[in-house]
Amino acid sequence: MNQIIEGMLTIVSGLKKKERREFLTRLITSGVLSEDEQDILVIESRRGEPTRPLDKFVKEMRKKGCLR
């Protein structure tokens, strides 16, 4: 089983960013993964994105009228 996982990782890491995102999207929407597994994929795929403090996010949502 580890050889299969290593092979898949090699293939996925060789994909271009757009192809990798499409692969992850199709994997998530296919229904073969549990909700927790889907969450892990989303978290890992977005790990390098910029972040912001929670209080700034809350202020922004309040300003937009999404929160009270």
N, C-alpha and C positions, 0 to 999 in steps of 0.2 A: 504493500500500500504506500509506503514512503516513497518508492520509486515513481509511482504514479503522481503523487503530490509534487515531487521535485520536477518531474517532467512538465506538469501543468504550470508550475511557477516559472519555469524556463520559457515556455511558450508565451504566457501572459506578459512576462517582463520584456519580451521582445516585440510586443505590440506597440504601435504608435499610440499617443495619448488618446486620440479620438477613438481608435479601435478598442483600446482598453476600457474606455468609458462605456462604449456600446456593449462590449462583452459583459461588463459588470451589470449594466442596466438589464440586459436580457436574462442574466443569471438571477437577478433579484425578482424580476417580473414573471419568471417561468413557473414559480410555485414549488420548486424543488427544495428551497431553503426554508428553514424555520424563521420566524420573525427575529429572533435573537441573532441568527446567522446573517440575516439581511442587515440588521443594525451594525454588526461588526464590519461588514463589507463597506457600508456607507461611511462609517467612522474612519476606517483605514484609508479609503480612497480620498477623503477630504483632509487627512491629517496635515498636509503642508499648507493649507489655505490660511490666510490671515485671520486673526481672531480679534475680538473686542471684549471689554469688560461687560459683565452682566448689567451693571447699573446704566451704562450707556445704551445698551440694547433696550432695556425697560423704558428709559426716557424716550427713545425713538418710537417705540410701540405706543406709548401714551400720546405722544405728539400726533401720531397717525390715527389715533382713536381706537386702536386695537386693544388697549388696556385702560383700566380706570385708575 
